[in-house]
């Protein structure tokens, strides 16, 4: 079944990226939340104008990302730690979606822990993926993507925890590095390009 649907599964990560950005941007438009805003992205999960759209986008994109992770592990022969970090992070994303972060929400702590778990999983999974590569060209490529994600993560966490008024930017930056990795892994995954030592 996996082999028969390999072409479709290859693009699940890209579909997840498009879906997540589309639903998030639409939710931001509905609520008026901007990149320069004191409200975090989590506000989208509690605002009646955006909660259903935002939460659905998070859950469905997470499922698509997990399918892509299974494809990437088989195609690139990534190690088990890559998959473990990936699953932990996406579990965090689903928890973020179903446990809203409201001022009076009893899920506030759970949501916060899940959000940070997702953010921290991203550089770890990309690092493990890069370490798994046997083709020199792809070792270098995915190491650069790991460094990009690491910078995005550090800057994003710094903005989110140490500044005021630009919380959404801090939350978005780690996701940008992760989504770039997905796009690159998608379009370098065609059989003729893999497992050939250059």
C-alpha positions in Angstrom: 0.0 0.0 0.0 2.8 2.4 0.9 4.6 1.8 -2.4 1.4 2.2 -4.4 0.6 5.6 -2.7 4.3 6.8 -2.6 3.7 9.6 -5.1 0.8 11.0 -3.1 2.5 10.5 0.3 5.6 12.4 -1.0 3.6 15.6 -1.2 1.7 15.3 2.1 4.3 17.4 3.8 3.9 20.2 1.2 0.1 19.9 1.5 0.5 20.3 5.3 2.6 23.4 4.9 0.1 25.0 2.5 -2.9 24.0 4.7 -1.3 25.3 7.9 -0.3 28.7 6.4 -3.6 29.1 4.7 -5.7 28.4 7.8 -3.5 30.4 10.0 -3.4 33.5 7.7 -7.2 33.3 7.3 -7.6 33.1 11.0 -5.3 36.1 11.5 -7.4 38.1 9.0 -10.6 37.2 10.7 -9.4 38.3 14.1 -7.1 41.2 13.1 -4.1 39.6 14.7 -0.9 40.7 13.0 2.7 39.8 13.1 3.4 42.9 15.2 0.9 42.1 18.0 0.9 41.7 21.7 -1.4 38.7 21.4 0.2 35.3 20.6 -0.9 33.0 17.8 -2.6 30.9 20.5 -5.2 33.7 20.7 -6.5 32.3 17.4 -7.5 29.1 19.2 -9.8 30.8 21.6 -11.3 33.6 19.5 -14.8 32.5 18.3 -14.0 34.0 14.8 -11.0 31.8 14.3 -10.9 28.9 16.8 -12.4 26.2 14.6 -10.4 27.1 11.5 -7.1 27.5 13.4 -7.5 24.2 15.4 -8.6 22.2 12.4 -5.6 23.5 10.4 -3.3 22.4 13.2 -4.7 18.9 13.5 -5.0 18.1 9.8 -1.6 19.5 9.0 -0.1 17.5 11.8 -1.6 14.3 10.3 -0.1 15.2 6.9 3.3 15.9 8.5 3.3 12.5 10.2 2.6 10.8 6.9 5.4 12.8 5.3 7.7 11.7 8.2 7.0 8.1 7.5 7.8 8.7 3.8 11.0 10.6 4.6 12.3 7.9 6.9 11.8 5.2 4.3 13.1 7.2 1.4 16.1 8.9 3.1 16.7 6.0 5.5 16.5 8.3 8.5 17.2 6.9 11.9 14.5 6.1 14.6 15.4 9.1 16.6 14.3 11.3 13.7 10.9 9.6 13.8 10.6 9.8 17.6 11.3 13.5 17.7 8.9 14.1 14.8 6.1 12.2 16.5 6.7 14.0 19.9 6.6 17.4 18.2 3.4 16.6 16.2 1.7 15.2 19.3 2.5 18.6 20.8 0.9 20.4 17.8 -2.3 18.3 18.2 -2.4 19.1 21.9 -2.0 22.8 21.2 -5.0 22.5 18.8 -7.3 20.8 21.3 -6.2 22.5 24.5 -6.9 26.2 24.0 -4.8 28.9 25.7 -7.4 31.2 27.2 -7.0 33.5 30.2 -9.5 31.3 32.2 -8.7 28.0 30.5 -7.8 25.0 32.7 -5.7 23.8 29.7 -3.3 26.8 29.8 -0.3 25.0 31.3 -0.9 21.9 29.0 -1.1 24.2 26.0 2.1 26.0 26.9 4.1 22.8 27.5 2.8 21.3 24.3 3.8 24.4 22.3 7.3 24.4 23.6 7.6 20.7 23.0 6.7 21.3 19.4 9.2 24.1 19.0 12.0 22.2 20.7 11.4 19.1 18.6 12.1 20.8 15.3 15.9 21.4 15.5 16.3 17.9 17.0 14.4 16.1 14.3 16.2 18.0 11.5 19.6 17.3 13.1 18.8 13.6 13.3 17.7 13.6 9.7 20.9 15.3 8.6 23.0 12.8 10.5 21.3 9.9 8.8 22.3 10.9 5.3 24.8 8.8 3.5 25.1 10.8 0.4 27.7 13.6 0.9 25.7 16.1 -1.1 22.7 15.6 1.1 24.6 15.5 4.3 25.8 19.1 3.6 22.4 20.2 2.4 20.5 19.0 5.4 23.2 20.2 7.8 22.7 23.7 6.4 19.0 23.3 6.9 19.6 22.2 10.5 21.7 25.3 11.1 18.9 27.4 9.5 16.3 25.8 11.8 18.6 26.3 14.8 19.0 30.0 14.1 15.3 30.4 13.5 14.5 28.5 16.8 17.0 30.6 18.9 15.9 33.9 17.4 12.2 32.9 17.6 12.4 31.8 21.3 14.4 34.9 22.1 11.7 37.2 20.5 8.9 35.3 22.2 10.3 35.2 25.7 12.3 38.5 25.9 10.3 41.0 23.9 6.7 42.4 23.9 4.4 43.2 21.0 5.8 40.9 18.4 4.9 37.5 19.9 3.6 36.0 16.6 6.9 36.5 14.8 8.7 34.6 17.6 6.2 31.7 17.3 6.4 31.6 13.5 10.1 31.6 12.9 10.9 28.0 14.1 8.0 26.8 11.9 9.5 28.6 8.9 12.7 26.6 9.2 10.8 23.4 9.6 8.6 24.1 6.5 11.7 25.0 4.4 13.1 21.6 5.4 9.9 19.9 4.3 9.9 21.6 0.9 13.5 20.7 0.3 13.1 17.1 1.4 10.0 16.8 -0.8 11.7 17.9 -4.0 15.0 16.1 -3.4 13.3 12.8 -2.7 12.8 11.5 -6.3 14.4 8.1 -6.7 17.1 9.0 -9.2 18.5 11.6 -6.9 18.8 9.5 -3.8 21.4 7.0 -2.5 23.9 7.7 -5.2 27.3 8.7 -3.8 28.6 11.9 -5.5 
